Amino acid sequence: MSKDIKISAKGVDVFYGDTHAIKNVNVDIEDKAVTAFIGPSGCGKSTFLRCINRMNDTIDICRVTGDILLENEDIYAKSVDPVQLRARVGMVFQKPNPFPKSIYDNVAYGPTIHGLAKNKSELDEIVEQSLRRAAIWDEVKDRLHQPGTGLSGGQQQRLCIGRAIATAPEVLLMDEPCSALDPIATAQVEELIDELRASYTVVIVTHSMQQAARVSQKTAFFHLGEVVEYGDTDKIFTNPEDSRTESYITGRIG
Amino acid sequence: MLTLTFFAVLALALAFFLAGRSRALSIVGGEVRNLHSRPNFHGTLALLLSAISGITVLLLVGMLWSAWIESSLLAQISASHPDLSAIEAELVLSDAYAIANSGIASKTDELRIAMSQQVTRTSALHQWGTIAAALIATLMAGAWALGKISPDWRARNRSETIIRRILMLTAVIAVLTTVGIVMSLIFETINFFNNIDWQIHKFLFGTTWSPLSGVQAGKLDPDKVGAIPLFAGTLMITVIAMLVAVPIGLLSAVYLSDFASPKLRAWAKPMLELLAGIPTVVYGFFAAITLAPFIRNSGESIGLTIASESALAAGIVMGIMIIPFISSLSDDVINAVPQSLRDGSYGLGATKAETIRQVVLPAALPGIVSAVLLGISRAVGETMIVVMAAGQGANLTANPLEAVTTVTVQIVMLITGDTEASTAAGPAFTLGFTLFCVTLLMNIAAQRVVRKYRELYD
């Protein structure tokens, strides 16, 4: 089955100062699907993920060349405002990073700054919907006005996912979202990712091969700044074409 | 001589250290494992015991003996001249000491010369006696320590106990000094309130401050010690200072931490902190000579009459002085806000301004509040700038263009004035105590806030 292409990267190179972190990456990411980036630490998968919503702009020495197209529009074009781009391409980080505000304010932050709600009741509605979709509503509905930093690690991460959803992005980037979580919280987040696939394009960086196999439809294997192999998850894990991919997924390099 | 003795005691103690160490080694024939304590500890114990006994004897014998000499000389004076009062007898004695040490005496007569000869005789004996006692004590303690050395002798535990006590002693000295200062403040405050017949409300709420004009036979007039004008002046200048320092300090901290390039930050921050190194007296004459005339002239050009000394000038300069405190501390706490929070906000499509205003500043708020509180306690306690630029008249006014005075300035006026110290000290110490209470409360509040802040991120 052939799906629409949401994001298309063509010949992307990234430099940190003199370090060549990403080398000539070409990846087409499908709409309404989960794409996983796997590979050993330091191989550039997080760096590439951060290119998709221009988070690397905040790092002075970082330089990106090549084209990344979001719905056929170059996101590095001069006319694109990174602030607007990030509203369309949301991000969930490795470590849960709730703001030191109440749970409610954490979720309401994005919709408020983007003016997504006309009044208080609409905002309440957005907050509830986002928390429900992040599968955390039942746990926090009675303490919406307590600080988000008081939640457990898994709850904090789901809160951060809810916060990202509340801004109504088209693409959700997740940078090792489960690396700080225990197996139960991980299972909850994975289930959530599977549900999010219906409405969003999800790109997830993970160190866990099992996780990539469980949640994704497409997988890209990064090694030393290059995409070694990119294709259907089933194929990558059962019948990889490149010997390096096979070595990695069987645990021989990494 | 006594200083030399002190060093002699230390040298002896050092010799005992070396002797103790080698004796411990030789007792076990070089087999250190057979010793309970390593040779260095045996040496240390000998050093500590000999040095402590020597110095203690030096101080104790020296002081007790000279006190004894003095009292016996005084007894002689009053026996031969019963008509002299106690104070006069002491004067004779101090003159005798002066003559004996070829200093300048108030008067030279037969009695004084006779006494000075006595002083010369006894002081030589006193000096040599003290030195001998100190050296003997050192040698005895050292020898005892050396004699005790055996494989089972617990020199380590003993020397560690002694060192622990010395550490405790230094801590106690620091604490006792603080307690002593506070106690003297409290006693003088009580004295002062006694002096005004416990009409504390007249001090706290009275509006006329002129304490020395109402003195009669050492008694203060309770109606003239109203400190409200001073509190009001302090408050006004502090408010003006904070109005200058908080916006400039905070905004410059935001600029330095989130907008400035690393290069700019590398030289701008030290430059800003340089402001904190300028002596306040320099700020004071800057305020008095440069800023105050400028304010007066610019006021006149728009038809305002402004005193040449004004709360405004003092407050503005004090604010400039406090800027580095606020900006530097705020910059530190703003930098301490984790990058992950900023990333989280940027990742939601927030602009830099939104991120700083809604995420970074609220997260750093506790630290900023404590920086502001520390700035306020600086402003409340500041003296030099106000003495020079705000005036000395205790006006009760709400107009920042007039001269006002502050608590600290009045303390300076009272203590440096030519009024008898016992009268002036009362109001001065009471003001000092009030100031102490205020700054103490501020510091406690600031520390509380800082602690709360730490709990949030650790």
Interface residues (C-beta under 8 A of the other chain):
Chain A: N53 M55 T58 D60 V83 Q84 L85 R86 A87 R88 G90 M91 V92 F93 K95 N97 P98 F99 P100 K101 Y109 G110 I113 H114 T149 C160 R163 A164 T167
Chain B: P262 P338 S340 L341 R342 D343 G344 S345 Y346 G347 L348 G349 A350 T351 E354 Q358 V359 P362 A363 L456
